[in-house]
Amino acid sequence: MSRIPVVLAGARGHGRWHLANIRRLERAGLVRLAGVCELTPLTEQEAGGEVPEQSADFGALLDSTGARIAVVCTPIPTHTDLALTAARKGVHLLLEKPPAPSYAEFRRMADGVAEAGVVCQIGFQSLGSHAVPAVRALIAEGAIGEVRGIGGAGAWVRDEAYFRRAPWSGRRRMDGADVIDGALTNPLAHAVATALALGGSTRAEDVDGIETELSHANDIEADDTSCVRITTAQGHPVTVAATLCAERAGEPYVLVHGSRGRVTFWYKQDRVLLQRGGHGPEEFEYGRTDLLENLVDHLTTGAGLLVPPEGTGAFMKVVEAIRRAPDPEPLPDSAWHRVPGESRRAVPGIDALVAAAADTLSLYSELGAPWAPRTERPLIEVSTR
């Protein structure tokens, strides 16, 4: 089998991970790094091997390299236009999450890709975990009884330099365009997408309403400490709490509450804990299918695509609700402090609040956080049209 030519758009920042992954699959004989699209060309050291063709003109690079797959890991507001450029040229896509900064842009991308007849995989790597179908099977067989709700928790630390890593970092809008680079929509977006996936609420029409509480301790526009509660068509709530201002960094997880037990899934570790009445705790570890490898497999053998755009519609309704919500409120100075020697801000007590939100399916304000914003209004309903 000849190796599939791949072009990578955005090879610095998180793009370095994609570059290393492409090189891994190159060594396995599956793909060939045909080109890199960057404003400033990569050095040989940055390229991690022989330097491929490089250009700042994405469309021209796709033409000159004969690429069959494009991996797009560029600023969020550029995703839709770059995806459509590739689609119009018949090039298949691995599009980094979040796929778009608004539901309208997501639909423009997804509809354009479908019309062009190419395949698009959205880069939620956690949804390649073999734990996802395993947990769904546990739920389906009634291992924990009836699902009461699903919680997600992400307590991470990010220093102040993180919010200066790029001009769009920590922004809600830039130059009149949506960005929506918040905790729940970008760094901890996997917590939201995975929680929705475990409950079978992945499509846009699976979401009935969304409540948001958005705030920030850092000097940014977007949220760094936030929570969201999603009302699903299945009838159970999905509550996800996140912060980039944790006192101590923790492993993010999703918690499925059942009438007779619960399942905890640490999605970065592919690790599952099953707890239920009449049984001792059971732990499982799973493998993971790489999403680019799955895309290659789909194109060469017809294997099922793991994360097509329609499977992220529910997540994009959450992005849209956050986009339409009032701008995040700055936390009062009394609610956070600088961590000595670490150039970062921490919110005392937030680690426990994040865990409590996932455990009780409550919002920060309902847990008594004195700084939590609370806007009394109906659930945000986001049109699927």
TACORFEN-V941533 format. One line per field, one symbol per residue. ss: DSSP state (@ for helix, = for strand, . for the rest). phi: phi as a letter, one per 20 degrees, with the letter a starting at -180 (. if undefined). A space follows every 50 residues. Layout:
ss = ???
phi = ???
//
This chain:
ss = ...======.....@@@@@@@@@@@@@...=======......@@@@... ..===..@@@@@@@@...====...@@@@@@@@@@@@@...====..... ..@@@@@@@@@@@@@@...===..@@@@=@@@@@@@@@@@......==== =====.=..@@@@@........==..==..........@@@@@@@@@@.. ...@@@==========........========....=======.=..... ..======..======....======.....====..=..@@@@@@@@@@ @.......@@@@@@@@@@@@@@@@....==..@@@.===....===...@ @@@@@@@@@@....@@@............=.....
phi = .ffefcdddnddmffffffffffffffeneccfeacdbfdgfeffffmqg fffcaeefffffffemgdcdddccggfegfffffffffemefcddfeffa ebffffffffffffffmddcdefefffefffffffgfgffemfdmfferc dccbdddcfffgedfbgefmdebblndfcledgeecfdffffffffffem ddegfedeabdcccbbeeeceeecbbbbcdedffndfcdcdbbdcffcfc ffbcceedfcrbcdceffdldccdcbfncffcdcccebeffffffffffe cngfffcfgffdffgfffgffffefgggefffgfebbeegmclbdcdgnf gffffffffdmdegffenffeffbdebfgfddfee
//
